[in-house]
Amino acid sequence: MAAVILAVAPASAANVGGCSGANLTKTESTVDAMADGPERVMGQKEIALAQTAMLNGKMGECAMHLSKATHVGAMNQASK
């Protein structure tokens, strides 16, 4: 999914408020590595919302969802 974002997102959206293709890819990899469960599902939903916001040029919204997905991944790692 992240590859689609990188190809379609406007250049000005490259690094605003933590919402970047690189951050999206990193967060997606973290969530994908999680064991199946409610945290992973929540992380995947937040990533999808971040991608949609990025495509629509809503960088603040994108950053918010990306942050939520990052925190889900961090909580999952801390519980291990």
N, C-alpha and C positions, 0 to 999 in steps of 0.2 A: 504494500500500500504506500509506503513512504516514497518509493520511486515515482509513483504517480504524482504525489505532492510536489516533489522536486522538479518534475517536468512541467507542471502547470502553474505553480505558485509564481506570483509576480516577483521580479528581482528585488523590489523595494521591501518585500516581506521577508527577506532572507534572514534577518536577525533582529527582530523587534520583540522586546520583553521576554526573551527566552523562547520564543516560538520560531524555531528554525528547523530546517530539514534535518540537520545533524542531531538536534535535540529530540526531534520526533523519532528518528531512526533508533537512537540510543534507548529511549524510553520504550519503544515498541519491542526492541530486543530483550529488555529486562522483563517486560510483562510476558512475552512469549516463552521465556525460560521458566516462568512460574509453574508450579503444579496446578492441575485443574482444580478449580474451586471458585467460590464467590469473589475472592479478591482478584483473581485473574479475569473473570468476566467483567468486573467493575473497571479494571484497568483497560481492557479492550474497548469498552464503551467510551471511556474518557478519551482514549486515543482517536477513536472514530469521530467523536465530537470535535476534538482539536483539529483533525484533518479537514473536516467540513468548514470549521470557522476559518482556517487558514486559506482555503480555497475561495471563501467569500470575502476575504480581506479584513476579517474581524480579528486582528492580531491580539488584542487584549483578551478576548474570549478564548482564543486558541491557547494563549499562555496559561490562562486559568485552568483549562481542561488538561493541558499537558502537565501542569503542576500537580493536579489531583492524581493523574495516572502515575506520576513519579512517586508521590507519597504512598500510593497503594503498593508499588513495587518495593519501596523502602520498608514499609510495615511488614510485608511478606518476608523479606530477607531478615528482619530483626526477630521474627518469630521462630526462626530455624535454630 
